[in-house]
Amino acid sequence: MNYFLLDCHLGISVKEVIGLSLFHYSPTLLVLVFIILAISLLYFYLFSKSKEKYINYWGLSWAMYALSLMFGFLILEFPDSSVFIALKQISDLFNGLFLLFGTYSFISKKIPFYWLQYTLINIMWIATAGYYQLSVLAITLLPSIYLSIIAIAAGINFLKHWNFHGIENKIGGLVFLLWGLQKAYYPYINPQYWDSPQGMLSEIALASILNFCILLVYLQKIRTQLMESEGRIKLLADNAQDMIYSYRLKPEMGFEYVSPASRQILGYDPEFFYRNPSTFHDLTHPEDIPFLKLINESILPPDEPLILRWMHRDGHYIWTEQKNSFIKDKNNRILAIEGIVRDITERKRTEEEMAKAKKERQTLLSYISHELRTPVTSILGYITAMLDGTITEPLAKNNYLEVIQSKSLMLQRLIEDLFQLTQLESKQITFNFSQIKADELAEEITNKYSWEVKNAGLHFKTSVVNSHQFDDAEVIIDLERIHQVFSNLIFNAIKNTPPGGTIQLHSELVDLRERPHLLMKVKDNGNGIREQDLPHVFDRFYKGSQLNPSKKSGSGLGLTIAREIVTAHQGEIQVESQFKAGSTFSVTLPIYQE
């Protein structure tokens, strides 16, 4: 600033001194200016990626600082130009303002509006002082003080409000304070160096240190945020119901991460997978191993889940659904696999039950269509024959009317059975439960069906094992529904037993699953059931192979209804049979216990 003193004492012009210094330092200064510009471009690039406002503010700040240095060069060349001095001061103002704005944004604090007001006041002051060609001191006094305040305020904010712990923010805050003091030191305390190359070099050096500290603080913040994000992701993964894993294929195969859900899904701790890189292959069902190649060869589309059976630690297989993503190198080779495994055993079971139910519905509709079509066709045929005069004799008409009545009753019974079965399977039927002694139930069934058995030309025998045990034994049943069960069993036995055969009703108390039960058996020595028919005896509409087609065939729903009724009583119904040697149907009902 006092270049005229140098001119008087040394006998050389100020311009010559500055020119010599500028010539000596200009390469270094230019390199530093370009470095500052490169750093500002780096900030803008980081902003394009992160969209963080403080990055943009800092980029603008260092761009303004580079512009200020350019005007500083011009001041060295034209020291008497108040225009360049004013422009440099304005550039410095925006440099400091954007730096401060970036600091506020970085620590997530709202930018006070008064900083903009003070900046506008300074710009107006610089413009007024330059217009009236006031002294350099007059032009720079207020802005320099303001810039010092800005730098000190930024440093205090760094030290006071930044939440992350570390030495970087302390160094950054201290450098801000030093930079603010430097803004006051050169213009007023040591003015001869303010616009000299040495002064510019020292200012650029301090600014570069500050810039380096800001970048360090930024990187520390990004690192801290990344660690927190990884911590949150790991916390989510650790608490997820699904098993999450990361499997490395190269350079050496092995698990990098397995979530704790592996315990619930497969029964193994994550450490088991870390110790055994081949776990996936070892646990996979042999029939599903070829599907693993789809993953290794990246054939499976990334959006398509892979369904595999894996062996649980307990020894049973579970169904799993896997969604995988592949980490590849630049040559499209798979380096690692990241995946999510979900236990879908229950879903698979539900799907199988739904498929089975769908098939059963289709079969049911087919049977219903067949069972309805046959009697309806007969009824229509007989009615048509009577209406068109084919049948005219009264006796023949009566016979046909009896057939029509029989077929109609068959239709009525079929419809009633279907309705009852539907109610039983959908749990919509109402049971009238009552408490009855076990021996009274056995006696009532004996009395109710003994006449029908004998009337069919068959022998009827009853037996009770350990009758004294029946004294206090009681069952809770819907008596009407239980009669329906035994009515079906006994009439089936009558239908399949030749004349002179024997039907037995056997009763006893047995222990099943640590609880006493009433066991009642209906046994015949009739035709029996073929071995291939036994698993389907209780299926809807299943009639098996009839040895005597002349016998009346039922709806095919009686035994199905009997099973549903017994199940509703928490009991069981089973069948044992030997072809051409007879069958035994067993019904167990739980004894009432207080």
ABEGO torsion letter per residue (X at the ends): XBAAAAAAAAGBBAAAAAAAAAAAAAAAAAAAAAAAAAAAAAAAAAAAAAGBAAAAAAAAAAAAAAAAAAAAAAAAABAABAAAAAAAAAAAAAAAAAAAAAAAAAAGBBBBAAAAAAAAAAAAAAAAAAAAGBBAAAAAAAAAAAAAAAAAAAAAAAAAABABBEAAAAAAAAAAAAAAAAAAAAAAABAAAAABAAAAAAAAAAAAAAAAAAAAAAAAAAAAAAAAAAAAAAAAAAABABBBBBBBAOABBEBABBBAAAAAAAGBBAAAAAABAAAAAAABBAAAAAAAAAAAAGABBAABBBBBBBBBAAGBBBBBBBBBBBBBBAAGBBABBBBBBBBAAAAAAAAAAAAAAAAAAAAAAAAAAAAAAAAAAAAAAAAAAAAAGABABAAAAAAAAAAAAAAAAAAAAAAAAAAAAAAAAAGABBBBBBBBBAAAAAAAAAAAAAAAAAAAGBBBBBBBBGAAAAAABBBBBBAAAAAAAAAAAAAAAAAABBBGBBBBBBBBBBBBGGBBBBBBBBBBABAEBBAAAAAAAABBGBAEBBABAABBBBAGAAAAAAAAAAAAAGBBBBBBBBBGAEBBBBBBBBBBBX
